[in-house]
Amino acid sequence: MRVFRRGKSWYADYTIGGKRKMKSFGRHKKMAEPFLKDIELKNLRGEIGLVQDDISLRKFLGKHLEYCLLNKSHHSYRVDSGRIRILHRFFEEKGISKLKEITPGLMEEFKAVLLKKCKPKAVDDYLVLVKAMSNKAVEWKHLRENPLKGLKKLKDTGLREPGHLSKPEIEKILSLADSFMQRVIKILLYTGMRRSELVYLTWEDVGFQNKRIRIQSKPEFSFHPKSYNPVPSP
């Protein structure tokens, strides 16, 4: 890394990721020197990396689907796959071929299109997915920053709180179930576990001494809890 003069202009000469770069500062040498020191410091911290922001939309979506396949449950992967196909179709209709061409304005158009067909909750699910994909694009150095970080969900539409079973309803369900299903229903009621979490529960997950149950990933069965991370031991 160096500051040098060529003709009447001063330049900062530096290397990032094995690629040489030069930046001109005209006649302002005092601007080139602190710039270079800042680059050197950020490089030592690992804060600078080459951003390959020319990736095609199709290639990035394929890469993200591979990530989902490895890190999400089979059900979540299938849901995301369907949503990504719809997103890709919309972008193609708009002539978008590069990931970097996706803008907040374009996503507002997508929201308007979806609202004609879907409920607000479904629209919000798409927005969450797209923002998460953009965050991954930044992490994978396909974008310098997430252009959709300010994208807002739809306003509260007065959705009702999740319903729950009354005591008479629970008693009726239990009366219609055989002895095995009664035990299953009671476990679900007392723990609040999801059906898939109970299906993949093992004896190692049950702490009899501390009276706790751990819900954790089972990669061998392609099962992950909703957070996609194992719950730490208590």
BAFI-3210 file (N, C-alpha, C; in Angstrom, 3 decimals, decimal comma, padded with zeros to 6 digits):
// residues 234
n [1|2|3|4|5|6|7|8|9|10|11|12|13|14|15|16|17|18|19|20|21|22|23|24|25|26|27|28|29|30|31|32|33|34|35|36|37|38|39|40|41|42|43|44|45|46|47|48|49|50|51|52|53|54|55|56|57|58|59|60|61|62|63|64|65|66|67|68|69|70|71|72|73|74|75|76|77|78|79|80|81|82|83|84|85|86|87|88|89|90|91|92|93|94|95|96|97|98|99|100|101|102|103|104|105|106|107|108|109|110|111|112|113|114|115|116|117|118|119|120|121|122|123|124|125|126|127|128|129|130|131|132|133|134|135|136|137|138|139|140|141|142|143|144|145|146|147|148|149|150|151|152|153|154|155|156|157|158|159|160|161|162|163|164|165|166|167|168|169|170|171|172|173|174|175|176|177|178|179|180|181|182|183|184|185|186|187|188|189|190|191|192|193|194|195|196|197|198|199|200|201|202|203|204|205|206|207|208|209|210|211|212|213|214|215|216|217|218|219|220|221|222|223|224|225|226|227|228|229|230|231|232|233|234]
n.u [000,844|000,522|001,034|001,241|002,560|001,498|002,175|000,278|-001,422|-002,404|-002,311|-003,836|-002,600|-003,440|-004,087|-006,639|-007,999|-006,246|-006,343|-005,260|-005,782|-006,450|-006,895|-007,765|-006,912|-006,654|-005,069|-004,864|-003,100|-003,242|-005,711|-005,498|-003,710|-004,930|-007,084|-005,887|-004,800|-007,121|-008,219|-006,270|-006,535|-009,212|-008,919|-007,229|-008,958|-010,685|-012,871|-013,191|-013,898|-013,939|-016,695|-018,860|-020,959|-022,277|-023,729|-026,087|-029,677|-031,008|-028,927|-028,252|-030,668|-030,809|-028,567|-029,391|-031,545|-030,227|-028,938|-031,174|-032,113|-030,162|-030,226|-032,762|-035,964|-037,661|-040,268|-040,252|-038,405|-039,792|-041,902|-040,506|-039,351|-041,569|-042,416|-040,166|-040,150|-042,414|-041,609|-039,392|-040,634|-042,134|-040,058|-038,761|-040,756|-040,642|-038,309|-035,964|-032,776|-030,475|-029,277|-028,662|-030,382|-032,788|-035,009|-036,321|-038,625|-039,459|-040,176|-042,344|-044,158|-044,485|-045,700|-048,168|-049,227|-049,426|-051,275|-053,682|-054,261|-053,589|-053,738|-052,916|-051,068|-049,787|-048,494|-046,684|-045,077|-043,715|-042,216|-040,560|-039,047|-037,723|-036,180|-034,535|-033,166|-031,764|-030,099|-028,501|-027,281|-025,624|-023,968|-022,755|-021,311|-022,401|-023,803|-023,254|-024,629|-027,781|-030,397|-033,023|-033,474|-034,994|-037,534|-040,947|-043,277|-046,754|-049,302|-050,749|-053,518|-055,525|-055,558|-056,765|-056,022|-054,215|-056,292|-057,555|-058,102|-061,004|-061,735|-063,962|-063,834|-061,327|-061,761|-063,683|-062,263|-060,307|-061,958|-062,743|-060,476|-058,114|-056,203|-053,462|-053,383|-054,465|-052,393|-050,542|-051,910|-052,129|-049,435|-048,804|-050,552|-049,684|-047,028|-046,864|-045,593|-044,900|-046,359|-044,422|-042,167|-042,670|-042,807|-040,147|-038,875|-036,559|-035,345|-033,044|-033,548|-035,115|-035,138|-035,194|-034,411|-034,195|-036,639|-037,203|-037,591|-035,698|-035,811|-034,406|-032,318|-032,460|-030,495|-030,056|-032,554|-033,437|-034,706|-035,500|-035,979|-038,211|-036,583|-034,360|-032,074|-030,370|-031,672|-029,913|-028,338|-029,946]
n.v [-001,185|002,183|005,735|007,714|009,949|010,978|012,762|015,596|014,599|012,824|009,478|006,653|003,542|000,230|-003,168|-005,594|-008,631|-009,910|-008,426|-005,606|-002,149|001,279|004,623|007,874|011,131|013,597|016,690|016,470|015,354|015,081|013,955|011,444|009,993|009,530|008,060|005,731|004,693|004,115|002,133|000,163|-000,456|-001,418|-003,588|-005,236|-005,853|-007,473|-006,400|-005,701|-006,855|-008,356|-007,561|-009,356|-008,281|-008,805|-011,045|-013,258|-013,190|-015,639|-017,470|-016,719|-017,226|-019,979|-020,696|-019,821|-021,508|-023,937|-023,437|-023,245|-025,873|-027,261|-026,132|-025,771|-027,091|-029,811|-029,131|-026,286|-025,734|-026,531|-024,699|-022,245|-022,687|-022,634|-019,971|-018,597|-019,312|-017,911|-015,285|-015,128|-015,394|-013,039|-011,094|-011,712|-011,029|-008,321|-007,768|-008,128|-009,308|-009,416|-009,738|-007,359|-005,547|-005,489|-003,502|-001,347|-000,043|-001,779|-003,971|-002,889|-002,785|-005,505|-006,195|-004,928|-006,403|-008,941|-008,476|-008,473|-011,076|-012,483|-012,844|-010,311|-011,372|-013,411|-011,899|-010,485|-012,628|-013,186|-010,834|-011,004|-013,216|-012,235|-010,123|-011,572|-013,093|-011,057|-010,224|-012,498|-012,329|-010,135|-011,169|-013,211|-011,719|-010,722|-008,459|-005,083|-003,851|-004,338|-003,572|-003,637|-003,326|-001,411|-002,014|-002,140|-004,022|-004,850|-002,744|-003,210|-005,229|-005,748|-008,406|-011,326|-012,660|-015,739|-018,608|-020,741|-023,882|-024,604|-025,815|-027,710|-028,424|-029,645|-031,837|-033,195|-033,877|-035,601|-037,614|-038,844|-039,992|-042,738|-044,608|-044,250|-041,957|-040,163|-039,743|-038,554|-036,196|-034,943|-034,438|-032,579|-030,535|-029,839|-029,081|-027,405|-028,006|-028,322|-030,474|-031,778|-031,455|-033,095|-035,554|-036,040|-036,180|-037,466|-039,785|-038,699|-036,042|-035,464|-034,195|-035,565|-034,952|-032,118|-031,546|-030,710|-030,275|-030,569|-029,035|-029,790|-029,727|-032,372|-033,416|-035,776|-036,613|-034,558|-032,610|-029,562|-027,261|-024,404|-022,117|-022,999|-023,637|-025,533|-025,800|-024,504|-026,394|-026,518]
n.w [000,000|-000,833|-001,222|-004,029|-006,532|-009,716|-012,427|-011,969|-010,117|-007,109|-005,872|-004,275|-003,721|-003,446|-002,267|-002,343|-001,476|-003,188|-005,494|-007,241|-006,603|-007,427|-006,424|-007,297|-006,078|-007,061|-006,658|-003,972|-001,643|001,116|001,516|000,423|002,035|004,718|003,789|002,806|005,171|006,538|004,905|005,235|007,975|008,094|006,457|007,955|010,021|008,734|007,509|004,948|001,756|-001,484|-003,419|-005,296|-007,191|-009,522|-009,927|-011,407|-011,152|-011,307|-010,720|-008,110|-006,718|-007,015|-005,499|-002,988|-002,527|-002,251|000,138|001,842|001,670|003,065|005,586|006,609|007,661|005,948|005,272|005,504|003,538|001,223|001,257|001,016|-001,504|-003,224|-002,892|-003,800|-006,486|-007,385|-006,855|-008,600|-011,081|-011,155|-011,141|-013,554|-015,375|-015,062|-016,255|-014,832|-014,331|-012,869|-009,535|-008,145|-009,224|-007,961|-006,228|-003,562|-004,542|-006,544|-005,016|-003,685|-005,740|-006,111|-003,682|-004,029|-006,141|-004,968|-002,928|-004,202|-004,457|-002,184|001,439|003,898|005,811|004,375|002,443|004,041|004,821|002,467|002,253|004,486|003,730|001,416|002,471|004,181|002,299|001,001|003,064|003,270|000,801|001,169|003,163|001,719|000,024|-002,366|-002,521|-001,527|000,509|002,178|000,191|000,841|003,504|004,755|004,093|004,697|006,624|006,114|007,503|010,759|010,600|012,312|013,106|014,675|017,942|018,393|018,513|021,172|022,807|024,691|028,028|028,004|025,291|025,112|026,803|025,308|022,997|024,073|024,993|022,677|021,707|021,471|023,950|023,405|021,720|023,492|025,309|023,608|022,873|025,373|025,960|023,968|024,683|027,293|026,912|024,689|022,363|018,838|016,340|014,697|016,281|018,435|017,154|016,432|018,836|021,213|023,763|024,799|024,726|026,841|030,016|032,973|035,546|035,767|034,810|032,172|028,613|025,724|022,604|019,696|016,743|014,309|012,223|010,792|010,130|008,661|010,164|011,730|014,386|014,612|014,743|013,496|014,842|017,322|020,623|023,370|025,983|029,186]
ca.u [000,000|001,355|000,518|002,253|002,154|001,710|001,822|-000,182|-002,414|-001,975|-003,076|-003,687|-002,388|-003,644|-004,501|-007,685|-008,367|-005,340|-006,522|-004,695|-006,701|-005,896|-007,909|-007,173|-007,375|-006,271|-003,900|-005,074|-002,329|-003,694|-006,903|-005,097|-003,022|-005,868|-007,891|-005,114|-004,704|-008,436|-008,319|-005,371|-007,134|-010,389|-008,450|-006,726|-010,121|-011,501|-014,114|-013,208|-013,796|-014,421|-018,118|-019,171|-022,365|-022,791|-024,335|-027,426|-030,750|-031,250|-027,845|-028,361|-031,826|-030,410|-027,647|-030,161|-032,334|-029,302|-028,762|-032,410|-032,180|-029,223|-030,371|-034,149|-036,738|-038,170|-041,485|-039,869|-037,739|-040,824|-042,622|-039,622|-039,188|-042,749|-042,403|-039,070|-040,591|-043,327|-040,770|-038,580|-041,535|-042,447|-038,866|-038,538|-041,752|-040,193|-037,035|-034,850|-031,929|-029,379|-029,691|-028,502|-031,428|-033,980|-035,078|-037,512|-039,767|-039,908|-040,855|-043,645|-045,014|-044,774|-046,681|-049,470|-049,708|-049,791|-052,449|-054,878|-054,478|-053,254|-054,015|-051,759|-050,082|-049,008|-047,621|-045,595|-044,176|-042,849|-041,287|-039,564|-038,162|-036,883|-035,196|-033,568|-032,335|-030,864|-029,073|-027,577|-026,511|-024,568|-023,046|-022,013|-020,602|-023,027|-024,292|-022,497|-025,550|-029,130|-031,211|-034,400|-033,511|-036,033|-038,834|-041,889|-044,394|-048,050|-049,788|-051,585|-054,860|-056,469|-055,638|-057,153|-055,035|-054,393|-057,335|-057,137|-059,186|-061,606|-061,687|-064,912|-063,358|-060,232|-062,355|-064,359|-061,225|-059,717|-062,947|-062,855|-059,176|-057,725|-055,267|-052,190|-053,559|-054,695|-051,075|-049,961|-052,624|-051,772|-048,066|-048,878|-051,243|-048,911|-045,719|-046,954|-044,769|-045,513|-046,470|-043,143|-041,211|-042,963|-042,480|-038,698|-038,353|-035,890|-035,170|-031,940|-034,060|-035,947|-034,361|-036,075|-033,974|-034,572|-038,013|-037,212|-037,467|-034,953|-036,210|-033,180|-032,260|-032,125|-030,074|-030,162|-033,934|-033,749|-035,628|-034,980|-037,050|-038,563|-035,459|-033,295|-030,902|-030,671|-031,793|-028,782|-028,660|-030,261]
ca.v [000,000|003,388|006,950|008,182|011,040|010,786|014,051|016,531|013,937|011,875|008,225|005,627|002,244|-000,799|-004,486|-006,251|-009,930|-010,287|-007,545|-004,274|-001,052|002,629|005,673|009,190|012,212|014,863|017,332|016,455|014,298|014,922|013,106|010,094|009,303|008,940|007,041|004,500|004,166|003,553|000,876|-000,809|-000,850|-002,240|-004,849|-006,031|-006,312|-008,355|-005,716|-005,402|-008,015|-008,068|-007,827|-009,797|-007,891|-009,010|-012,367|-013,266|-013,490|-017,086|-018,164|-016,453|-017,942|-021,388|-020,810|-019,657|-022,725|-024,943|-023,090|-023,621|-027,332|-027,754|-025,490|-025,672|-028,331|-030,133|-028,342|-024,892|-025,683|-026,599|-023,420|-021,228|-022,978|-022,127|-018,504|-018,120|-019,451|-016,803|-014,086|-015,171|-015,147|-011,599|-010,353|-011,932|-010,224|-006,934|-007,650|-008,165|-010,488|-009,356|-009,573|-005,963|-004,717|-005,510|-002,252|-001,223|000,300|-002,999|-004,801|-002,280|-003,268|-006,911|-006,193|-004,560|-007,541|-010,029|-008,122|-008,773|-012,517|-013,096|-012,124|-009,526|-012,219|-014,097|-010,884|-010,253|-013,789|-012,969|-009,745|-011,552|-014,075|-011,431|-009,406|-012,568|-013,419|-009,924|-010,292|-013,554|-011,822|-009,290|-012,079|-013,954|-010,711|-010,475|-007,089|-004,317|-003,646|-004,817|-002,439|-003,820|-003,340|-000,501|-002,461|-002,255|-004,959|-004,196|-002,265|-004,140|-005,292|-006,187|-009,868|-011,833|-013,463|-017,171|-019,234|-021,827|-024,813|-024,474|-027,055|-028,692|-028,900|-030,580|-033,064|-033,896|-034,467|-036,727|-038,710|-039,499|-040,558|-043,957|-044,345|-043,745|-040,580|-039,323|-039,368|-037,616|-034,921|-034,322|-033,911|-031,363|-029,503|-029,408|-028,533|-026,417|-028,423|-028,570|-031,899|-032,295|-031,479|-034,297|-036,733|-036,273|-036,156|-038,687|-039,826|-037,804|-034,671|-035,331|-034,079|-035,948|-034,317|-030,695|-031,472|-029,895|-030,961|-029,787|-029,182|-029,533|-030,234|-033,766|-033,340|-037,073|-036,735|-033,272|-031,871|-028,423|-026,462|-023,204|-021,182|-023,672|-023,789|-026,336|-025,062|-024,857|-027,157|-025,635]
ca.w [000,000|-000,903|-001,842|-004,977|-007,411|-011,145|-013,012|-010,955|-009,264|-006,092|-005,929|-003,233|-004,376|-002,418|-002,751|-001,566|-002,031|-004,266|-006,644|-007,030|-006,866|-007,296|-006,330|-007,527|-005,208|-007,679|-006,046|-002,513|-001,010|002,498|001,507|000,033|003,130|005,688|003,104|002,752|006,528|006,852|004,146|005,862|009,244|007,798|005,879|009,073|010,781|007,919|007,181|003,520|000,874|-002,825|-003,596|-006,657|-007,277|-010,880|-009,997|-012,000|-010,215|-011,356|-010,019|-006,674|-006,177|-006,919|-004,368|-001,755|-002,341|-001,723|001,550|002,542|001,716|004,063|006,889|007,044|007,628|004,612|005,053|005,267|002,227|000,181|001,279|000,438|-002,932|-003,917|-002,870|-004,651|-007,884|-007,670|-006,914|-009,814|-012,210|-011,144|-011,535|-014,986|-016,093|-014,961|-016,959|-013,879|-014,528|-011,913|-008,143|-007,723|-009,836|-007,111|-005,476|-002,710|-005,371|-007,217|-004,019|-003,418|-006,830|-005,830|-002,601|-004,587|-006,929|-004,048|-002,141|-004,987|-004,445|-000,896|002,676|004,353|006,488|003,343|001,838|004,992|004,769|001,298|002,557|005,416|002,946|000,524|003,286|004,645|001,138|000,772|004,109|002,868|-000,339|001,745|003,847|000,693|-000,766|-003,668|-002,404|-000,531|001,615|001,898|-000,270|001,296|004,966|005,214|003,578|005,802|006,544|006,044|008,781|011,520|010,032|013,326|013,154|015,984|018,662|018,132|019,316|022,057|023,142|026,017|028,802|027,457|023,991|025,388|027,342|024,227|022,130|024,790|025,096|021,368|021,341|022,172|025,050|022,875|021,266|024,669|025,831|022,634|022,994|026,646|025,845|023,157|025,453|028,460|026,530|023,619|021,236|017,540|016,037|014,202|017,395|019,222|016,340|016,417|020,205|021,659|025,213|025,185|024,805|028,043|031,252|034,084|036,798|035,789|034,301|030,957|027,323|024,738|021,206|018,960|015,371|014,012|010,819|010,117|009,656|008,023|011,022|012,474|015,012|013,828|014,701|012,738|015,698|018,502|021,879|024,228|027,189|030,319]
c.u [000,883|000,542|001,608|001,657|002,473|001,223|001,457|-001,159|-001,770|-002,909|-002,824|-003,652|-002,500|-004,159|-005,532|-008,053|-007,503|-005,463|-006,047|-005,717|-005,971|-007,046|-007,231|-007,773|-006,975|-005,024|-003,931|-004,383|-002,831|-004,980|-006,536|-004,491|-003,976|-006,779|-007,171|-004,979|-006,015|-008,634|-007,482|-005,962|-008,343|-009,980|-007,933|-007,873|-010,990|-012,818|-014,241|-013,068|-014,340|-015,884|-018,366|-020,657|-022,953|-023,475|-025,745|-028,458|-030,999|-030,195|-027,945|-029,525|-031,532|-029,496|-028,408|-031,017|-031,464|-029,065|-029,987|-032,507|-031,311|-029,525|-031,793|-034,834|-037,273|-039,411|-041,146|-039,199|-038,768|-041,601|-041,782|-039,445|-040,354|-042,759|-041,320|-039,431|-041,507|-042,557|-039,992|-039,426|-041,865|-041,252|-038,587|-039,502|-041,375|-038,842|-035,825|-034,052|-030,769|-029,927|-029,677|-029,573|-032,721|-033,956|-036,302|-038,768|-040,347|-040,664|-042,201|-044,642|-045,431|-045,819|-048,084|-050,073|-050,197|-051,079|-053,762|-055,244|-054,353|-053,693|-052,750|-050,670|-049,196|-048,043|-046,422|-044,593|-043,218|-041,804|-040,188|-038,552|-037,207|-035,820|-034,125|-032,621|-031,331|-029,757|-028,036|-026,706|-025,375|-023,507|-022,169|-021,275|-021,099|-023,683|-023,454|-023,342|-026,932|-030,003|-032,639|-034,535|-034,593|-037,430|-039,784|-042,919|-045,686|-048,492|-050,668|-053,017|-055,876|-056,637|-055,958|-056,003|-055,275|-055,439|-056,784|-058,364|-059,712|-061,522|-062,698|-064,464|-062,236|-060,792|-063,043|-063,354|-060,623|-060,676|-063,076|-061,562|-058,923|-056,639|-053,939|-052,327|-053,856|-053,375|-050,413|-050,588|-052,241|-050,366|-048,074|-049,517|-050,375|-047,590|-045,799|-046,089|-045,586|-045,515|-045,127|-042,106|-041,427|-042,564|-040,997|-038,060|-037,713|-035,706|-034,043|-032,403|-034,823|-035,068|-035,259|-035,703|-034,403|-035,970|-038,123|-037,057|-036,712|-035,491|-034,991|-033,205|-031,916|-031,733|-030,216|-031,564|-034,392|-034,771|-034,891|-036,149|-037,214|-037,414|-034,301|-031,993|-031,269|-030,759|-030,656|-029,230|-028,934|-029,165]
c.v [001,240|004,542|007,449|009,265|010,688|012,055|015,017|015,902|012,959|010,658|007,389|004,289|001,159|-002,089|-005,084|-007,562|-010,348|-009,418|-006,138|-003,204|000,270|003,623|007,026|010,232|013,574|015,431|017,263|015,249|014,024|014,109|011,652|009,327|008,741|007,884|005,699|003,872|003,511|002,210|-000,202|-001,341|-001,770|-003,595|-005,781|-006,599|-007,296|-007,740|-005,426|-006,705|-007,643|-008,466|-008,160|-009,544|-008,054|-010,368|-012,275|-013,630|-014,990|-017,851|-017,948|-017,212|-019,432|-021,623|-020,707|-020,891|-023,864|-024,701|-023,526|-025,135|-027,886|-027,251|-025,377|-027,028|-028,559|-029,304|-026,892|-024,737|-025,685|-025,280|-022,327|-021,435|-022,419|-020,612|-017,942|-018,255|-018,299|-015,482|-014,014|-014,865|-013,655|-010,782|-010,509|-011,106|-008,746|-006,721|-007,638|-009,446|-010,545|-009,134|-008,106|-005,045|-004,682|-004,287|-002,247|-000,894|-000,912|-003,898|-004,211|-002,691|-004,709|-007,029|-005,912|-005,696|-008,653|-009,739|-008,386|-010,259|-013,129|-012,220|-011,368|-010,364|-012,930|-013,132|-010,618|-011,407|-013,674|-011,896|-010,206|-012,405|-013,250|-010,665|-010,359|-012,964|-012,308|-009,880|-011,359|-013,094|-010,927|-010,169|-012,829|-013,025|-010,627|-009,098|-006,373|-004,058|-004,109|-003,638|-002,489|-003,762|-002,424|-000,884|-002,753|-003,351|-004,164|-003,761|-003,321|-004,088|-005,808|-007,685|-010,321|-012,608|-014,936|-017,771|-020,325|-022,666|-024,533|-025,817|-028,082|-029,270|-029,920|-031,907|-033,873|-034,589|-035,702|-037,908|-039,486|-040,191|-041,855|-043,619|-043,769|-042,277|-039,635|-038,835|-038,334|-036,233|-034,201|-033,730|-032,604|-030,220|-028,951|-028,732|-027,420|-026,766|-028,501|-030,077|-032,489|-032,384|-032,704|-035,560|-037,065|-036,179|-037,505|-038,631|-038,910|-036,359|-034,407|-035,306|-034,362|-035,243|-032,856|-030,460|-030,518|-030,775|-030,033|-030,083|-028,825|-030,210|-031,708|-033,822|-034,662|-037,330|-035,472|-032,480|-030,754|-027,725|-025,154|-022,231|-021,712|-023,775|-024,656|-025,466|-025,456|-025,600|-026,219|-025,695]
c.w [000,000|-001,492|-002,788|-005,876|-008,854|-011,849|-011,903|-009,969|-008,289|-006,108|-004,670|-003,952|-003,311|-003,054|-001,799|-002,250|-003,206|-005,509|-006,321|-007,416|-006,689|-007,275|-006,434|-006,584|-005,780|-007,030|-004,522|-001,863|000,404|002,603|001,219|001,208|004,181|005,073|003,114|004,133|006,950|006,154|004,804|007,162|009,013|007,231|006,968|009,905|010,005|007,498|005,692|002,733|-000,487|-002,939|-005,055|-006,901|-008,682|-011,036|-010,584|-010,942|-010,152|-010,564|-008,518|-006,057|-006,038|-005,730|-003,050|-001,489|-001,800|-000,236|002,365|002,706|002,832|005,479|007,407|007,000|006,221|004,288|004,722|003,905|001,099|000,106|000,626|-001,062|-003,730|-003,985|-003,780|-006,122|-008,280|-007,771|-008,222|-011,043|-012,310|-011,637|-013,035|-015,821|-016,098|-015,650|-016,053|-014,070|-013,536|-010,501|-007,739|-008,290|-009,010|-006,196|-004,552|-003,513|-006,086|-006,243|-003,622|-004,506|-006,575|-004,717|-003,135|-005,394|-006,011|-003,299|-002,884|-004,906|-003,052|000,275|003,107|005,024|005,474|002,664|002,745|004,994|003,587|001,597|003,507|004,651|002,092|001,308|003,807|003,508|000,863|001,825|003,782|001,709|000,132|002,408|002,855|-000,268|-002,209|-003,694|-001,345|000,707|001,198|001,467|000,260|002,808|005,519|004,746|004,733|005,545|006,428|007,432|009,434|011,003|011,033|013,385|014,577|016,634|018,346|019,060|020,215|022,401|024,550|026,733|028,299|026,113|024,172|025,888|026,248|023,314|022,794|024,871|023,788|020,945|022,089|023,189|024,561|022,481|022,427|025,254|024,908|022,796|024,277|026,608|025,066|023,935|026,576|028,082|025,494|022,424|019,958|017,274|015,604|015,320|018,274|018,468|016,424|017,810|020,551|023,176|025,670|025,335|026,106|029,287|032,449|035,378|036,872|035,223|033,110|029,721|026,377|023,344|020,379|017,598|015,327|012,534|010,072|009,585|008,933|008,824|011,748|013,152|014,250|013,707|013,876|013,520|016,887|019,751|022,797|025,476|028,344|031,374]
res [m|r|v|f|r|r|g|k|s|w|y|a|d|y|t|i|g|g|k|r|k|m|k|s|f|g|r|h|k|k|m|a|e|p|f|l|k|d|i|e|l|k|n|l|r|g|e|i|g|l|v|q|d|d|i|s|l|r|k|f|l|g|k|h|l|e|y|c|l|l|n|k|s|h|h|s|y|r|v|d|s|g|r|i|r|i|l|h|r|f|f|e|e|k|g|i|s|k|l|k|e|i|t|p|g|l|m|e|e|f|k|a|v|l|l|k|k|c|k|p|k|a|v|d|d|y|l|v|l|v|k|a|m|s|n|k|a|v|e|w|k|h|l|r|e|n|p|l|k|g|l|k|k|l|k|d|t|g|l|r|e|p|g|h|l|s|k|p|e|i|e|k|i|l|s|l|a|d|s|f|m|q|r|v|i|k|i|l|l|y|t|g|m|r|r|s|e|l|v|y|l|t|w|e|d|v|g|f|q|n|k|r|i|r|i|q|s|k|p|e|f|s|f|h|p|k|s|y|n|p|v|p|s|p]
***
